[in-house]
């Protein structure tokens, strides 16, 4: 659970640390605004993905299900700067499917935590395998990282792509190729 008072104290110290006048009109309410924002953008800290993936429906079709272009916004745990992009998910049902919005909600839960993209990709795949129990899953995330855009190397527009395969996707390159063709 987010502790808004600690965040407000930290923001005041940060502003003082960079040499700002914390009593300046434009900054007076900044600690409170940041605390409320952090409560929202880190809401995934207290949320379990199982809640979203447990409501399933029987499906006779056991062919690939793909949900692509799921927009996400996350925060890099190394620099506390945003990274954002698209998630693409494919899974092979084993007699049951989940509502498509639940895949997007699963992405959202993991995105709303201090995070690294590589870990987030695996967490999404593992949650789907654990709760939905499909024959396999493949997750691809593509994101732009503000820590590479605003600072350091300063390369706006560069994308980081991460992929994780579980179950039948691990061995079947034909399935992987099909999924990758569809999401391009």
C-alpha positions in Angstrom: 0.0 0.0 0.0 1.3 3.4 -0.9 2.2 5.6 2.0 1.3 9.1 0.8 2.9 10.9 3.7 6.3 9.3 3.1 6.1 10.2 -0.6 5.3 13.8 0.2 8.3 14.0 2.5 10.5 12.4 -0.1 9.3 14.9 -2.8 10.0 17.8 -0.5 13.5 16.5 0.1 14.0 15.9 -3.7 12.9 19.4 -4.5 15.2 20.9 -1.9 18.0 18.6 -3.1 17.8 20.0 -6.7 17.9 23.5 -5.3 14.2 24.5 -5.6 12.3 26.8 -3.3 9.7 24.4 -1.9 7.5 27.4 -0.8 7.3 28.7 -4.4 3.7 29.0 -5.6 4.0 26.4 -8.4 5.5 23.8 -6.0 3.4 24.2 -2.9 1.0 21.4 -3.8 3.5 19.3 -5.8 4.3 16.8 -3.0 0.5 16.0 -2.6 0.0 15.8 -6.4 3.0 13.4 -6.7 1.7 11.3 -3.9 -1.7 10.9 -5.5 -0.1 10.2 -8.8 2.1 7.5 -7.3 -0.9 5.9 -5.7 -2.4 5.5 -9.2 0.7 4.5 -11.2 1.8 2.0 -8.6 -1.6 0.5 -8.0 -0.4 -2.9 -9.2 1.7 -3.3 -6.0 -1.3 -4.5 -4.1 -3.1 -6.4 -6.9 -3.0 -10.1 -7.7 -3.4 -11.1 -11.3 -5.2 -14.3 -10.4 -8.3 -12.2 -9.8 -8.4 -11.3 -13.5 -7.5 -14.7 -14.9 -9.7 -17.0 -12.8 -13.0 -16.3 -14.6 -12.8 -18.6 -17.6 -15.2 -19.9 -20.3 -15.3 -23.3 -21.9 -14.0 -23.3 -25.5 -14.0 -26.1 -28.0 -11.6 -24.2 -30.2 -8.0 -24.9 -29.0 -6.3 -22.7 -31.7 -4.2 -19.7 -31.0 -5.8 -16.7 -29.3 -3.9 -13.4 -29.9 -4.4 -10.1 -28.2 -2.1 -7.5 -29.6 -1.3 -3.8 -29.2 -2.2 -3.6 -25.5 -0.9 -0.2 -24.5 1.0 -0.1 -21.2 2.8 2.5 -19.1 5.3 1.4 -16.5 8.1 2.8 -14.3 11.7 1.6 -14.6 12.9 0.4 -11.2 16.5 1.5 -12.0 15.8 5.2 -12.6 12.1 5.7 -11.6 11.5 6.9 -15.1 8.6 5.8 -17.4 8.8 3.2 -20.1 5.8 2.6 -22.3 4.7 0.6 -25.3 2.7 -2.3 -26.5 2.2 -5.9 -25.2 1.2 -8.7 -27.5 0.0 -12.0 -26.0 -0.8 -15.4 -27.7 -2.0 -18.5 -26.0 -3.2 -21.9 -27.0 -6.3 -22.7 -24.8 -6.7 -26.1 -23.2 -10.5 -26.2 -23.1 -11.0 -22.8 -21.5 -10.5 -19.2 -22.5 -10.5 -15.9 -20.5 -12.2 -12.7 -21.5 -9.9 -10.6 -23.7 -10.0 -7.6 -21.3 -8.5 -9.9 -18.6 -5.3 -10.2 -20.6 -5.1 -6.4 -20.8 -5.8 -6.2 -17.0 -3.0 -8.7 -16.4 -0.6 -6.5 -18.3 -1.8 -3.5 -16.3 -1.2 -5.2 -12.9 2.5 -5.8 -13.7 3.0 -2.5 -15.5 1.8 -0.6 -12.4 4.8 -1.6 -10.3 8.5 -0.5 -10.3 9.6 -2.8 -12.9 12.1 -3.9 -15.6 10.7 -4.9 -19.0 12.4 -8.3 -19.0 10.8 -9.3 -15.7 7.4 -7.9 -16.7 7.4 -10.0 -19.8 8.1 -13.2 -17.9 5.6 -12.3 -15.1 2.7 -11.9 -17.6 3.5 -15.2 -19.3 3.9 -17.1 -16.0 0.6 -15.7 -14.6 -1.3 -16.8 -17.7 0.3 -20.3 -17.5 -0.5 -20.6 -13.8 -4.0 -19.3 -13.8 -5.4 -20.1 -17.2 -3.4 -23.4 -17.7 -3.1 -23.1 -21.5 -1.1 -25.5 -23.6 1.3 -22.6 -24.1 1.8 -18.8 -24.1 4.0 -16.3 -25.8 4.4 -12.7 -24.7 6.1 -9.9 -26.6 6.6 -6.4 -25.1 8.0 -3.5 -27.1 8.7 -0.3 -25.3 10.5 3.0 -25.3 12.4 3.8 -22.1 12.7 7.4 -21.0 15.9 6.6 -19.2 17.4 6.1 -22.7 15.5 9.0 -24.3 15.9 11.8 -21.7 19.3 11.0 -20.2 22.4 8.9 -20.7 22.6 7.8 -24.4 19.7 10.1 -25.4 18.3 7.9 -28.3 14.6 8.8 -28.6 12.5 6.4 -30.6 14.6 3.3 -29.9 12.5 0.3 -28.8 13.4 -2.6 -26.5 11.7 -5.8 -27.4 11.4 -8.7 -25.0 9.9 -12.2 -25.7 9.0 -15.1 -23.5 7.6 -18.5 -24.6 6.1 -21.1 -22.3 4.6 -24.5 -23.0 4.1 -25.5 -26.7 5.5 -22.2 -27.9 8.9 -23.1 -26.5 9.5 -25.9 -29.0 7.3 -25.0 -31.9 9.0 -22.4 -34.0 6.1 -22.5 -36.5 3.8 -21.2 -33.8 6.2 -18.5 -32.8 6.6 -17.4 -36.4 2.9 -17.3 -36.9 2.4 -15.1 -33.8 5.3 -12.8 -34.7 3.9 -12.4 -38.2 0.5 -11.4 -36.9 1.8 -8.8 -34.5 3.9 -7.0 -37.1 
